[in-house]
Amino acid sequence: MAEIFELQDKLGTVYRKKSNFELAEYYYKLAINNGNQKAQYNLGNLYYHFKKKKIGGRLLKTYCR
């Protein structure tokens, strides 16, 4: 059975594919707070590709380690 943080990461991916970046960010952050490293990568990728004009470099570096 999938852990809750894995499902949160998958929800983030679903919302990213539907171009709902706010909900994708929300679910990725939930998964990160529950210990999911893949969600950390996915959130960094979201910021890099879709939101890079809206955030500063410091925040991007935080999630793209």
CHARMM-style PDB file with segment names, atoms N, HN, CA, C and O in Angstrom:
ATOM      1  N   MET     1       0.838  -1.181   0.000  1.00  0.00      PROA
ATOM      2  CA  MET     1       0.000   0.000   0.000  1.00  0.00      PROA
ATOM      3  C   MET     1       0.886   1.248   0.000  1.00  0.00      PROA
ATOM      4  O   MET     1       1.893   1.312   0.704  1.00  0.00      PROA
ATOM      5  N   ALA     2       0.502   2.202  -0.775  1.00  0.00      PROA
ATOM      6  HN  ALA     2      -0.317   2.150  -1.347  1.00  0.00      PROA
ATOM      7  CA  ALA     2       1.293   3.430  -0.907  1.00  0.00      PROA
ATOM      8  C   ALA     2       1.196   4.266   0.364  1.00  0.00      PROA
ATOM      9  O   ALA     2       0.149   4.346   1.005  1.00  0.00      PROA
ATOM     10  N   GLU     3       2.310   4.877   0.701  1.00  0.00      PROA
ATOM     11  HN  GLU     3       3.161   4.812   0.180  1.00  0.00      PROA
ATOM     12  CA  GLU     3       2.340   5.795   1.836  1.00  0.00      PROA
ATOM     13  C   GLU     3       1.636   7.093   1.445  1.00  0.00      PROA
ATOM     14  O   GLU     3       1.516   7.421   0.265  1.00  0.00      PROA
ATOM     15  N   ILE     4       1.181   7.812   2.447  1.00  0.00      PROA
ATOM     16  HN  ILE     4       1.279   7.546   3.406  1.00  0.00      PROA
ATOM     17  CA  ILE     4       0.452   9.057   2.194  1.00  0.00      PROA
ATOM     18  C   ILE     4       1.298  10.062   1.417  1.00  0.00      PROA
ATOM     19  O   ILE     4       0.779  10.760   0.546  1.00  0.00      PROA
ATOM     20  N   PHE     5       2.602  10.146   1.722  1.00  0.00      PROA
ATOM     21  HN  PHE     5       3.024   9.579   2.429  1.00  0.00      PROA
ATOM     22  CA  PHE     5       3.440  11.122   1.030  1.00  0.00      PROA
ATOM     23  C   PHE     5       3.641  10.755  -0.435  1.00  0.00      PROA
ATOM     24  O   PHE     5       3.857  11.635  -1.268  1.00  0.00      PROA
ATOM     25  N   GLU     6       3.571   9.468  -0.758  1.00  0.00      PROA
ATOM     26  HN  GLU     6       3.395   8.753  -0.081  1.00  0.00      PROA
ATOM     27  CA  GLU     6       3.660   9.066  -2.163  1.00  0.00      PROA
ATOM     28  C   GLU     6       2.402   9.494  -2.922  1.00  0.00      PROA
ATOM     29  O   GLU     6       2.477   9.930  -4.071  1.00  0.00      PROA
ATOM     30  N   LEU     7       1.266   9.365  -2.276  1.00  0.00      PROA
ATOM     31  HN  LEU     7       1.205   9.011  -1.343  1.00  0.00      PROA
ATOM     32  CA  LEU     7       0.012   9.790  -2.906  1.00  0.00      PROA
ATOM     33  C   LEU     7      -0.038  11.304  -3.072  1.00  0.00      PROA
ATOM     34  O   LEU     7      -0.549  11.805  -4.073  1.00  0.00      PROA
ATOM     35  N   GLN     8       0.491  12.032  -2.094  1.00  0.00      PROA
ATOM     36  HN  GLN     8       0.907  11.626  -1.280  1.00  0.00      PROA
ATOM     37  CA  GLN     8       0.541  13.494  -2.201  1.00  0.00      PROA
ATOM     38  C   GLN     8       1.418  13.909  -3.382  1.00  0.00      PROA
ATOM     39  O   GLN     8       1.075  14.827  -4.127  1.00  0.00      PROA
ATOM     40  N   ASP     9       2.542  13.231  -3.544  1.00  0.00      PROA
ATOM     41  HN  ASP     9       2.821  12.486  -2.939  1.00  0.00      PROA
ATOM     42  CA  ASP     9       3.430  13.516  -4.675  1.00  0.00      PROA
ATOM     43  C   ASP     9       2.721  13.231  -5.997  1.00  0.00      PROA
ATOM     44  O   ASP     9       2.834  14.008  -6.945  1.00  0.00      PROA
ATOM     45  N   LYS    10       1.997  12.128  -6.058  1.00  0.00      PROA
ATOM     46  HN  LYS    10       1.905  11.497  -5.288  1.00  0.00      PROA
ATOM     47  CA  LYS    10       1.276  11.788  -7.285  1.00  0.00      PROA
ATOM     48  C   LYS    10       0.168  12.798  -7.587  1.00  0.00      PROA
ATOM     49  O   LYS    10      -0.065  13.136  -8.747  1.00  0.00      PROA
ATOM     50  N   LEU    11      -0.510  13.276  -6.549  1.00  0.00      PROA
ATOM     51  HN  LEU    11      -0.320  13.001  -5.606  1.00  0.00      PROA
ATOM     52  CA  LEU    11      -1.521  14.314  -6.752  1.00  0.00      PROA
ATOM     53  C   LEU    11      -0.871  15.583  -7.302  1.00  0.00      PROA
ATOM     54  O   LEU    11      -1.424  16.234  -8.189  1.00  0.00      PROA
ATOM     55  N   GLY    12       0.295  15.928  -6.777  1.00  0.00      PROA
ATOM     56  HN  GLY    12       0.744  15.399  -6.057  1.00  0.00      PROA
ATOM     57  CA  GLY    12       1.024  17.083  -7.298  1.00  0.00      PROA
ATOM     58  C   GLY    12       1.314  16.929  -8.780  1.00  0.00      PROA
ATOM     59  O   GLY    12       1.182  17.880  -9.549  1.00  0.00      PROA
ATOM     60  N   THR    13       1.708  15.735  -9.175  1.00  0.00      PROA
ATOM     61  HN  THR    13       1.815  14.962  -8.550  1.00  0.00      PROA
ATOM     62  CA  THR    13       2.012  15.477 -10.582  1.00  0.00      PROA
ATOM     63  C   THR    13       0.753  15.566 -11.445  1.00  0.00      PROA
ATOM     64  O   THR    13       0.794  16.102 -12.552  1.00  0.00      PROA
ATOM     65  N   VAL    14      -0.353  15.045 -10.944  1.00  0.00      PROA
ATOM     66  HN  VAL    14      -0.387  14.609 -10.045  1.00  0.00      PROA
ATOM     67  CA  VAL    14      -1.616  15.137 -11.681  1.00  0.00      PROA
ATOM     68  C   VAL    14      -1.986  16.596 -11.916  1.00  0.00      PROA
ATOM     69  O   VAL    14      -2.355  16.977 -13.027  1.00  0.00      PROA
ATOM     70  N   TYR    15      -1.887  17.403 -10.875  1.00  0.00      PROA
ATOM     71  HN  TYR    15      -1.588  17.093  -9.972  1.00  0.00      PROA
ATOM     72  CA  TYR    15      -2.244  18.820 -11.010  1.00  0.00      PROA
ATOM     73  C   TYR    15      -1.257  19.571 -11.903  1.00  0.00      PROA
ATOM     74  O   TYR    15      -1.644  20.488 -12.627  1.00  0.00      PROA
ATOM     75  N   ARG    16       0.018  19.180 -11.847  1.00  0.00      PROA
ATOM     76  HN  ARG    16       0.331  18.435 -11.259  1.00  0.00      PROA
ATOM     77  CA  ARG    16       1.002  19.817 -12.738  1.00  0.00      PROA
ATOM     78  C   ARG    16       0.652  19.541 -14.193  1.00  0.00      PROA
ATOM     79  O   ARG    16       0.722  20.435 -15.036  1.00  0.00      PROA
ATOM     80  N   LYS    17       0.278  18.311 -14.481  1.00  0.00      PROA
ATOM     81  HN  LYS    17       0.221  17.584 -13.796  1.00  0.00      PROA
ATOM     82  CA  LYS    17      -0.078  17.951 -15.859  1.00  0.00      PROA
ATOM     83  C   LYS    17      -1.344  18.659 -16.325  1.00  0.00      PROA
ATOM     84  O   LYS    17      -1.535  18.869 -17.523  1.00  0.00      PROA
ATOM     85  N   LYS    18      -2.212  19.029 -15.380  1.00  0.00      PROA
ATOM     86  HN  LYS    18      -2.057  18.859 -14.407  1.00  0.00      PROA
ATOM     87  CA  LYS    18      -3.425  19.766 -15.726  1.00  0.00      PROA
ATOM     88  C   LYS    18      -3.195  21.279 -15.675  1.00  0.00      PROA
ATOM     89  O   LYS    18      -4.138  22.061 -15.794  1.00  0.00      PROA
ATOM     90  N   SER    19      -1.945  21.678 -15.499  1.00  0.00      PROA
ATOM     91  HN  SER    19      -1.179  21.042 -15.403  1.00  0.00      PROA
ATOM     92  CA  SER    19      -1.529  23.092 -15.440  1.00  0.00      PROA
ATOM     93  C   SER    19      -2.140  23.846 -14.260  1.00  0.00      PROA
ATOM     94  O   SER    19      -2.310  25.064 -14.321  1.00  0.00      PROA
ATOM     95  N   ASN    20      -2.465  23.134 -13.205  1.00  0.00      PROA
ATOM     96  HN  ASN    20      -2.326  22.145 -13.156  1.00  0.00      PROA
ATOM     97  CA  ASN    20      -2.916  23.775 -11.972  1.00  0.00      PROA
ATOM     98  C   ASN    20      -1.711  23.820 -11.028  1.00  0.00      PROA
ATOM     99  O   ASN    20      -1.573  22.988 -10.132  1.00  0.00      PROA
ATOM    100  N   PHE    21      -0.850  24.805 -11.250  1.00  0.00      PROA
ATOM    101  HN  PHE    21      -0.962  25.481 -11.979  1.00  0.00      PROA
ATOM    102  CA  PHE    21       0.440  24.847 -10.570  1.00  0.00      PROA
ATOM    103  C   PHE    21       0.323  25.157  -9.085  1.00  0.00      PROA
ATOM    104  O   PHE    21       1.169  24.733  -8.299  1.00  0.00      PROA
ATOM    105  N   GLU    22      -0.705  25.886  -8.693  1.00  0.00      PROA
ATOM    106  HN  GLU    22      -1.392  26.231  -9.332  1.00  0.00      PROA
ATOM    107  CA  GLU    22      -0.875  26.191  -7.283  1.00  0.00      PROA
ATOM    108  C   GLU    22      -1.177  24.926  -6.476  1.00  0.00      PROA
ATOM    109  O   GLU    22      -0.589  24.708  -5.417  1.00  0.00      PROA
ATOM    110  N   LEU    23      -2.096  24.092  -6.981  1.00  0.00      PROA
ATOM    111  HN  LEU    23      -2.573  24.269  -7.841  1.00  0.00      PROA
ATOM    112  CA  LEU    23      -2.399  22.841  -6.281  1.00  0.00      PROA
ATOM    113  C   LEU    23      -1.236  21.859  -6.366  1.00  0.00      PROA
ATOM    114  O   LEU    23      -0.975  21.122  -5.416  1.00  0.00      PROA
ATOM    115  N   ALA    24      -0.542  21.845  -7.490  1.00  0.00      PROA
ATOM    116  HN  ALA    24      -0.753  22.444  -8.262  1.00  0.00      PROA
ATOM    117  CA  ALA    24       0.635  20.980  -7.608  1.00  0.00      PROA
ATOM    118  C   ALA    24       1.666  21.361  -6.542  1.00  0.00      PROA
ATOM    119  O   ALA    24       2.216  20.497  -5.859  1.00  0.00      PROA
ATOM    120  N   GLU    25       1.916  22.645  -6.412  1.00  0.00      PROA
ATOM    121  HN  GLU    25       1.469  23.348  -6.967  1.00  0.00      PROA
ATOM    122  CA  GLU    25       2.864  23.132  -5.402  1.00  0.00      PROA
ATOM    123  C   GLU    25       2.401  22.733  -3.998  1.00  0.00      PROA
ATOM    124  O   GLU    25       3.204  22.289  -3.178  1.00  0.00      PROA
ATOM    125  N   TYR    26       1.122  22.892  -3.732  1.00  0.00      PROA
ATOM    126  HN  TYR    26       0.470  23.253  -4.398  1.00  0.00      PROA
ATOM    127  CA  TYR    26       0.569  22.549  -2.420  1.00  0.00      PROA
ATOM    128  C   TYR    26       0.820  21.081  -2.074  1.00  0.00      PROA
ATOM    129  O   TYR    26       1.305  20.774  -0.985  1.00  0.00      PROA
ATOM    130  N   TYR    27       0.492  20.178  -2.996  1.00  0.00      PROA
ATOM    131  HN  TYR    27       0.098  20.428  -3.880  1.00  0.00      PROA
ATOM    132  CA  TYR    27       0.647  18.756  -2.710  1.00  0.00      PROA
ATOM    133  C   TYR    27       2.112  18.323  -2.674  1.00  0.00      PROA
ATOM    134  O   TYR    27       2.471  17.447  -1.888  1.00  0.00      PROA
ATOM    135  N   TYR    28       2.952  18.912  -3.499  1.00  0.00      PROA
ATOM    136  HN  TYR    28       2.660  19.623  -4.138  1.00  0.00      PROA
ATOM    137  CA  TYR    28       4.378  18.608  -3.407  1.00  0.00      PROA
ATOM    138  C   TYR    28       4.925  19.023  -2.051  1.00  0.00      PROA
ATOM    139  O   TYR    28       5.704  18.286  -1.446  1.00  0.00      PROA
ATOM    140  N   LYS    29       4.523  20.200  -1.565  1.00  0.00      PROA
ATOM    141  HN  LYS    29       3.890  20.798  -2.056  1.00  0.00      PROA
ATOM    142  CA  LYS    29       5.009  20.661  -0.260  1.00  0.00      PROA
ATOM    143  C   LYS    29       4.506  19.766   0.875  1.00  0.00      PROA
ATOM    144  O   LYS    29       5.237  19.508   1.832  1.00  0.00      PROA
ATOM    145  N   LEU    30       3.265  19.295   0.771  1.00  0.00      PROA
ATOM    146  HN  LEU    30       2.672  19.504  -0.006  1.00  0.00      PROA
ATOM    147  CA  LEU    30       2.771  18.346   1.773  1.00  0.00      PROA
ATOM    148  C   LEU    30       3.629  17.088   1.792  1.00  0.00      PROA
ATOM    149  O   LEU    30       4.021  16.611   2.857  1.00  0.00      PROA
ATOM    150  N   ALA    31       3.912  16.563   0.629  1.00  0.00      PROA
ATOM    151  HN  ALA    31       3.594  16.950  -0.236  1.00  0.00      PROA
ATOM    152  CA  ALA    31       4.724  15.352   0.537  1.00  0.00      PROA
ATOM    153  C   ALA    31       6.133  15.592   1.067  1.00  0.00      PROA
ATOM    154  O   ALA    31       6.693  14.732   1.747  1.00  0.00      PROA
ATOM    155  N   ILE    32       6.706  16.744   0.766  1.00  0.00      PROA
ATOM    156  HN  ILE    32       6.252  17.443   0.214  1.00  0.00      PROA
ATOM    157  CA  ILE    32       8.048  17.076   1.263  1.00  0.00      PROA
ATOM    158  C   ILE    32       8.041  17.122   2.783  1.00  0.00      PROA
ATOM    159  O   ILE    32       8.946  16.588   3.425  1.00  0.00      PROA
ATOM    160  N   ASN    33       7.033  17.750   3.359  1.00  0.00      PROA
ATOM    161  HN  ASN    33       6.298  18.183   2.838  1.00  0.00      PROA
ATOM    162  CA  ASN    33       6.943  17.841   4.817  1.00  0.00      PROA
ATOM    163  C   ASN    33       6.748  16.484   5.472  1.00  0.00      PROA
ATOM    164  O   ASN    33       6.994  16.331   6.669  1.00  0.00      PROA
ATOM    165  N   ASN    34       6.308  15.497   4.698  1.00  0.00      PROA
ATOM    166  HN  ASN    34       6.108  15.622   3.726  1.00  0.00      PROA
ATOM    167  CA  ASN    34       6.174  14.130   5.198  1.00  0.00      PROA
ATOM    168  C   ASN    34       7.356  13.246   4.810  1.00  0.00      PROA
ATOM    169  O   ASN    34       7.308  12.031   5.004  1.00  0.00      PROA
ATOM    170  N   GLY    35       8.419  13.845   4.264  1.00  0.00      PROA
ATOM    171  HN  GLY    35       8.458  14.832   4.107  1.00  0.00      PROA
ATOM    172  CA  GLY    35       9.654  13.120   4.024  1.00  0.00      PROA
ATOM    173  C   GLY    35       9.865  12.563   2.626  1.00  0.00      PROA
ATOM    174  O   GLY    35      10.717  11.692   2.451  1.00  0.00      PROA
ATOM    175  N   ASN    36       9.141  13.018   1.637  1.00  0.00      PROA
ATOM    176  HN  ASN    36       8.449  13.726   1.779  1.00  0.00      PROA
ATOM    177  CA  ASN    36       9.283  12.488   0.281  1.00  0.00      PROA
ATOM    178  C   ASN    36      10.306  13.293  -0.513  1.00  0.00      PROA
ATOM    179  O   ASN    36      10.074  14.455  -0.845  1.00  0.00      PROA
ATOM    180  N   GLN    37      11.438  12.663  -0.813  1.00  0.00      PROA
ATOM    181  HN  GLN    37      11.626  11.719  -0.543  1.00  0.00      PROA
ATOM    182  CA  GLN    37      12.497  13.339  -1.559  1.00  0.00      PROA
ATOM    183  C   GLN    37      12.154  13.509  -3.028  1.00  0.00      PROA
ATOM    184  O   GLN    37      12.574  14.485  -3.649  1.00  0.00      PROA
ATOM    185  N   LYS    38      11.407  12.588  -3.588  1.00  0.00      PROA
ATOM    186  HN  LYS    38      11.066  11.795  -3.084  1.00  0.00      PROA
ATOM    187  CA  LYS    38      10.997  12.707  -4.986  1.00  0.00      PROA
ATOM    188  C   LYS    38      10.125  13.951  -5.179  1.00  0.00      PROA
ATOM    189  O   LYS    38      10.231  14.638  -6.195  1.00  0.00      PROA
ATOM    190  N   ALA    39       9.265  14.234  -4.200  1.00  0.00      PROA
ATOM    191  HN  ALA    39       9.179  13.675  -3.375  1.00  0.00      PROA
ATOM    192  CA  ALA    39       8.426  15.430  -4.272  1.00  0.00      PROA
ATOM    193  C   ALA    39       9.285  16.691  -4.233  1.00  0.00      PROA
ATOM    194  O   ALA    39       8.949  17.695  -4.861  1.00  0.00      PROA
ATOM    195  N   GLN    40      10.380  16.638  -3.505  1.00  0.00      PROA
ATOM    196  HN  GLN    40      10.653  15.822  -2.995  1.00  0.00      PROA
ATOM    197  CA  GLN    40      11.293  17.780  -3.458  1.00  0.00      PROA
ATOM    198  C   GLN    40      11.866  18.034  -4.853  1.00  0.00      PROA
ATOM    199  O   GLN    40      11.942  19.179  -5.299  1.00  0.00      PROA
ATOM    200  N   TYR    41      12.259  16.983  -5.523  1.00  0.00      PROA
ATOM    201  HN  TYR    41      12.197  16.053  -5.161  1.00  0.00      PROA
ATOM    202  CA  TYR    41      12.750  17.104  -6.899  1.00  0.00      PROA
ATOM    203  C   TYR    41      11.650  17.644  -7.818  1.00  0.00      PROA
ATOM    204  O   TYR    41      11.889  18.539  -8.629  1.00  0.00      PROA
ATOM    205  N   ASN    42      10.449  17.090  -7.679  1.00  0.00      PROA
ATOM    206  HN  ASN    42      10.255  16.363  -7.020  1.00  0.00      PROA
ATOM    207  CA  ASN    42       9.341  17.514  -8.534  1.00  0.00      PROA
ATOM    208  C   ASN    42       8.977  18.975  -8.319  1.00  0.00      PROA
ATOM    209  O   ASN    42       8.666  19.684  -9.276  1.00  0.00      PROA
ATOM    210  N   LEU    43       9.014  19.432  -7.074  1.00  0.00      PROA
ATOM    211  HN  LEU    43       9.268  18.857  -6.297  1.00  0.00      PROA
ATOM    212  CA  LEU    43       8.706  20.832  -6.798  1.00  0.00      PROA
ATOM    213  C   LEU    43       9.789  21.738  -7.384  1.00  0.00      PROA
ATOM    214  O   LEU    43       9.480  22.783  -7.958  1.00  0.00      PROA
ATOM    215  N   GLY    44      11.034  21.351  -7.245  1.00  0.00      PROA
ATOM    216  HN  GLY    44      11.285  20.502  -6.779  1.00  0.00      PROA
ATOM    217  CA  GLY    44      12.116  22.121  -7.855  1.00  0.00      PROA
ATOM    218  C   GLY    44      11.960  22.197  -9.360  1.00  0.00      PROA
ATOM    219  O   GLY    44      12.185  23.244  -9.967  1.00  0.00      PROA
ATOM    220  N   ASN    45      11.575  21.090  -9.952  1.00  0.00      PROA
ATOM    221  HN  ASN    45      11.393  20.240  -9.459  1.00  0.00      PROA
ATOM    222  CA  ASN    45      11.345  21.036 -11.393  1.00  0.00      PROA
ATOM    223  C   ASN    45      10.171  21.929 -11.791  1.00  0.00      PROA
ATOM    224  O   ASN    45      10.231  22.626 -12.804  1.00  0.00      PROA
ATOM    225  N   LEU    46       9.114  21.906 -10.996  1.00  0.00      PROA
ATOM    226  HN  LEU    46       9.066  21.340 -10.173  1.00  0.00      PROA
ATOM    227  CA  LEU    46       7.958  22.776 -11.238  1.00  0.00      PROA
ATOM    228  C   LEU    46       8.386  24.236 -11.213  1.00  0.00      PROA
ATOM    229  O   LEU    46       8.036  25.011 -12.102  1.00  0.00      PROA
ATOM    230  N   TYR    47       9.145  24.604 -10.188  1.00  0.00      PROA
ATOM    231  HN  TYR    47       9.429  23.974  -9.465  1.00  0.00      PROA
ATOM    232  CA  TYR    47       9.601  25.988 -10.083  1.00  0.00      PROA
ATOM    233  C   TYR    47      10.511  26.359 -11.257  1.00  0.00      PROA
ATOM    234  O   TYR    47      10.407  27.453 -11.813  1.00  0.00      PROA
ATOM    235  N   TYR    48      11.386  25.454 -11.619  1.00  0.00      PROA
ATOM    236  HN  TYR    48      11.471  24.565 -11.168  1.00  0.00      PROA
ATOM    237  CA  TYR    48      12.338  25.760 -12.686  1.00  0.00      PROA
ATOM    238  C   TYR    48      11.644  25.955 -14.032  1.00  0.00      PROA
ATOM    239  O   TYR    48      11.950  26.898 -14.762  1.00  0.00      PROA
ATOM    240  N   HSD    49      10.720  25.073 -14.354  1.00  0.00      PROA
ATOM    241  HN  HSD    49      10.471  24.307 -13.761  1.00  0.00      PROA
ATOM    242  CA  HSD    49      10.116  25.094 -15.686  1.00  0.00      PROA
ATOM    243  C   HSD    49       8.872  25.973 -15.812  1.00  0.00      PROA
ATOM    244  O   HSD    49       8.614  26.532 -16.878  1.00  0.00      PROA
ATOM    245  N   PHE    50       8.106  26.097 -14.738  1.00  0.00      PROA
ATOM    246  HN  PHE    50       8.316  25.642 -13.872  1.00  0.00      PROA
ATOM    247  CA  PHE    50       6.809  26.759 -14.873  1.00  0.00      PROA
ATOM    248  C   PHE    50       6.660  28.041 -14.074  1.00  0.00      PROA
ATOM    249  O   PHE    50       5.825  28.881 -14.408  1.00  0.00      PROA
ATOM    250  N   LYS    51       7.450  28.204 -13.033  1.00  0.00      PROA
ATOM    251  HN  LYS    51       8.128  27.521 -12.762  1.00  0.00      PROA
ATOM    252  CA  LYS    51       7.236  29.356 -12.164  1.00  0.00      PROA
ATOM    253  C   LYS    51       8.502  30.185 -11.976  1.00  0.00      PROA
ATOM    254  O   LYS    51       8.561  31.016 -11.070  1.00  0.00      PROA
ATOM    255  N   LYS    52       9.508  29.974 -12.810  1.00  0.00      PROA
ATOM    256  HN  LYS    52       9.460  29.298 -13.546  1.00  0.00      PROA
ATOM    257  CA  LYS    52      10.786  30.625 -12.549  1.00  0.00      PROA
ATOM    258  C   LYS    52      10.729  32.140 -12.617  1.00  0.00      PROA
ATOM    259  O   LYS    52      11.589  32.804 -12.038  1.00  0.00      PROA
ATOM    260  N   LYS    53       9.766  32.700 -13.289  1.00  0.00      PROA
ATOM    261  HN  LYS    53       9.067  32.160 -13.759  1.00  0.00      PROA
ATOM    262  CA  LYS    53       9.659  34.149 -13.350  1.00  0.00      PROA
ATOM    263  C   LYS    53       9.009  34.721 -12.094  1.00  0.00      PROA
ATOM    264  O   LYS    53       9.093  35.924 -11.847  1.00  0.00      PROA
ATOM    265  N   LYS    54       8.370  33.878 -11.308  1.00  0.00      PROA
ATOM    266  HN  LYS    54       8.302  32.901 -11.508  1.00  0.00      PROA
ATOM    267  CA  LYS    54       7.642  34.346 -10.143  1.00  0.00      PROA
ATOM    268  C   LYS    54       8.408  34.185  -8.837  1.00  0.00      PROA
ATOM    269  O   LYS    54       7.992  34.728  -7.814  1.00  0.00      PROA
ATOM    270  N   ILE    55       9.512  33.456  -8.848  1.00  0.00      PROA
ATOM    271  HN  ILE    55       9.851  33.015  -9.679  1.00  0.00      PROA
ATOM    272  CA  ILE    55      10.226  33.207  -7.590  1.00  0.00      PROA
ATOM    273  C   ILE    55      11.668  33.654  -7.696  1.00  0.00      PROA
ATOM    274  O   ILE    55      12.199  33.844  -8.791  1.00  0.00      PROA
ATOM    275  N   GLY    56      12.288  33.817  -6.554  1.00  0.00      PROA
ATOM    276  HN  GLY    56      11.857  33.662  -5.665  1.00  0.00      PROA
ATOM    277  CA  GLY    56      13.694  34.192  -6.512  1.00  0.00      PROA
ATOM    278  C   GLY    56      14.605  32.982  -6.587  1.00  0.00      PROA
ATOM    279  O   GLY    56      14.165  31.851  -6.382  1.00  0.00      PROA
ATOM    280  N   GLY    57      15.855  33.216  -6.877  1.00  0.00      PROA
ATOM    281  HN  GLY    57      16.212  34.135  -7.044  1.00  0.00      PROA
ATOM    282  CA  GLY    57      16.827  32.139  -7.001  1.00  0.00      PROA
ATOM    283  C   GLY    57      17.040  31.369  -5.716  1.00  0.00      PROA
ATOM    284  O   GLY    57      17.320  30.171  -5.753  1.00  0.00      PROA
ATOM    285  N   ARG    58      16.911  32.036  -4.574  1.00  0.00      PROA
ATOM    286  HN  ARG    58      16.683  33.010  -4.544  1.00  0.00      PROA
ATOM    287  CA  ARG    58      17.131  31.362  -3.293  1.00  0.00      PROA
ATOM    288  C   ARG    58      16.119  30.243  -3.091  1.00  0.00      PROA
ATOM    289  O   ARG    58      16.494  29.138  -2.696  1.00  0.00      PROA
ATOM    290  N   LEU    59      14.843  30.510  -3.356  1.00  0.00      PROA
ATOM    291  HN  LEU    59      14.539  31.407  -3.677  1.00  0.00      PROA
ATOM    292  CA  LEU    59      13.815  29.485  -3.189  1.00  0.00      PROA
ATOM    293  C   LEU    59      14.026  28.338  -4.170  1.00  0.00      PROA
ATOM    294  O   LEU    59      13.856  27.172  -3.813  1.00  0.00      PROA
ATOM    295  N   LEU    60      14.392  28.664  -5.393  1.00  0.00      PROA
ATOM    296  HN  LEU    60      14.530  29.611  -5.683  1.00  0.00      PROA
ATOM    297  CA  LEU    60      14.654  27.636  -6.394  1.00  0.00      PROA
ATOM    298  C   LEU    60      15.805  26.734  -5.939  1.00  0.00      PROA
ATOM    299  O   LEU    60      15.717  25.513  -6.069  1.00  0.00      PROA
ATOM    300  N   LYS    61      16.872  27.315  -5.413  1.00  0.00      PROA
ATOM    301  HN  LYS    61      16.944  28.307  -5.308  1.00  0.00      PROA
ATOM    302  CA  LYS    61      18.008  26.525  -4.958  1.00  0.00      PROA
ATOM    303  C   LYS    61      17.620  25.625  -3.785  1.00  0.00      PROA
ATOM    304  O   LYS    61      18.169  24.533  -3.634  1.00  0.00      PROA
ATOM    305  N   THR    62      16.686  26.072  -2.962  1.00  0.00      PROA
ATOM    306  HN  THR    62      16.240  26.959  -3.084  1.00  0.00      PROA
ATOM    307  CA  THR    62      16.245  25.276  -1.813  1.00  0.00      PROA
ATOM    308  C   THR    62      15.646  23.955  -2.271  1.00  0.00      PROA
ATOM    309  O   THR    62      15.886  22.917  -1.655  1.00  0.00      PROA
ATOM    310  N   TYR    63      14.868  23.987  -3.349  1.00  0.00      PROA
ATOM    311  HN  TYR    63      14.672  24.831  -3.850  1.00  0.00      PROA
ATOM    312  CA  TYR    63      14.169  22.777  -3.786  1.00  0.00      PROA
ATOM    313  C   TYR    63      14.897  22.016  -4.890  1.00  0.00      PROA
ATOM    314  O   TYR    63      14.452  20.935  -5.275  1.00  0.00      PROA
ATOM    315  N   CYS    64      15.981  22.540  -5.400  1.00  0.00      PROA
ATOM    316  HN  CYS    64      16.342  23.418  -5.087  1.00  0.00      PROA
ATOM    317  CA  CYS    64      16.722  21.865  -6.473  1.00  0.00      PROA
ATOM    318  C   CYS    64      18.069  21.352  -5.993  1.00  0.00      PROA
ATOM    319  O   CYS    64      19.020  21.314  -6.775  1.00  0.00      PROA
ATOM    320  N   ARG    65      18.176  20.966  -4.762  1.00  0.00      PROA
ATOM    321  HN  ARG    65      17.404  20.998  -4.127  1.00  0.00      PROA
ATOM    322  CA  ARG    65      19.448  20.456  -4.250  1.00  0.00      PROA
ATOM    323  C   ARG    65      19.769  19.110  -4.834  1.00  0.00      PROA
ATOM    324  OT1 ARG    65      20.806  18.529  -4.513  1.00  0.00      PROA
TER     325      ARG     65
END
